[in-house]
Amino acid sequence: MKILLTGRNGQVGWELARALAPLGEIVAFDRAGLDLADSARLASTVRELRPGIIVNPAAYTAVDRAESESEAAFAINARAPGVVAEEAKRLGALLIHYSTDYVFDGAKAEPYLEDDATNPLGVYGASKLEGERAIATSGARHWIFRTSWVYAPRGKNFLLTILRLAREGKPLRVVADQFGAPTSAAMLARATAQAISRLSPHNSPPPSGVYHLSAAGRTSWHGFACATLREFGLDNPVAA
C-alpha cells in the first residue's frame, strides 16, 4: 500500500517513517516539501499521489507562541486536516491524525475518556479541536489519536529541555500540581504501525473516531523531570 506521511522530520514523524517502512511504500514530506498552510498545494499533492493511507503527525506545536500566532496555528492544525480529510474522502483513503490532551481544560481529576466534553483553554488546544471536528465532519475514514506529553531524543520537548538546563547547571523549578502521561514518540509510531498492520479484508477495522493513545500511568511535570534526571545519571536538584 502507499502511505503518505507528513511532518517527516518532526519527533513523531521521524519515528513513524521508520515504523511504517515495512508496511508499504512510504512517501514522506517535511515542511519544506509540503507546507500544510498551503491548502491548494496540499490538496493537489494528495490527489497526485493517491495514497491508501494518510498519516498526519505534522502540527503547529508551539503552545505559548500560538497565542500570538493564532492564524498560523489554525492554518496548520485546523484547516489543513480538513483539506486532507476531504481529499481522503474522495480517494476512499484512511486518514490517521494526531491530536492532544490540550483539547481538555484539565479540571477532571480522573483520566479523560474519548467522549468527555472538550474545553480548550488556549489557541493551541482550540486549533487542534477544530482540526478534529473538520476531519469528523468530512465523512472520511479516520482515526484520530489523542496523546499527551510527547517526548523523543530529537525535536523540542520537555525531556530535552530539562536535560539541557541540567547540563548547563541552570536552576530547575518545575510545577508539581499538573499531571499527565508522558508518551514517547517511538511508542506512538509502533502503536500506529501495529494498528495499520491489522488492516485486511479478513479483519473488521476499528470504526472511525477519536482514540486516546498514551503511555500508562501518570506523573507530574516535577516527577517527569526527576525521573529524566535519574535515567541520565544526573543529580541536579529540582524545586517544585
Secondary structure, 3 states (H helix, E strand, C coil): CEEEECCCCCHHHHHHHHHHHHHCEEEECCCCCCCCCCHHHHHHHHHHHCCCEEEECCCCCCCCHHHCCHHHHHHHHHHHHHHHHHHHHHHCCEEEEEEEHHHCCCCCCCCCCCCCCCCCCCHHHHHHHHHHHHHHHHCCEEEEEEECCEECCCCCCHHHHHHHHHHCCCCEECCCCCEECCEEHHHHHHHHHHHHHCCCCCCCCCCCEEEECCCCCCEEHHHHHHHHHHHCCCCCCEEC
